[in-house]
Amino acid sequence: MKIGYVRIAERGELNRLLAAFAEELTADGVALAGAVQHDIECAPQEKCDMDLQILPTGPVVRISQNLGRDSRGCRLDTVALEQAVGITEAQLSDASPKLVIINKFGKHEADGRGFRSTIALALEKEVPVLVGVNGANITALEEFTGGAVVDAGATLDELRNWLNS
């Protein structure tokens, strides 16, 4: 089982790194599955829209919902997230990727939903998995993987080295 995580605290940087890594690997002809997140640019005090690009060339699924300017609740559109999960799992079942990239092991995954089943499917198929995670969910990710998850790094070179190790 090969699973690595990326953890970067700076707003949006994790998403940019995983998207750039996916783009680099695709350009090199590496078969991918999974999803990377693209945040629609906005002002620092605003909440950005969140779109998932299904890898390798699948659709873009908006996973955020507009709850209003002053809202404080979770903006995750769980129906859209599960739609993205379904598309990703269908592609993973039909293909033989060399890597699955999952933009985030978040609260939804920590609670047993979201891309958690996709990660399990990839590992069952012995496909390496690279997943983004934040400090709040790293323990849940470690527990889910039985301690097998490793820090894959935080730069393109480090991610490439992890993949090739």
Buried (B, 14 or more C-beta within 10 A) or exposed (E): EBBBBBBBEEEEEBBBBBBEBBBEBBEEEBBBBBBBBBBEEEEEEEBBBBBBBBBBEBEEBBBBBEEEEEEEEEBBBEEBBBBBBEBBBEBBEEEEBEBBBBBBBBBBBBEEBBBBBBBEBBBEBEBBBBBBBBEEBBEBBBEBBEEEBEEBBBEBEBBBEBBEE
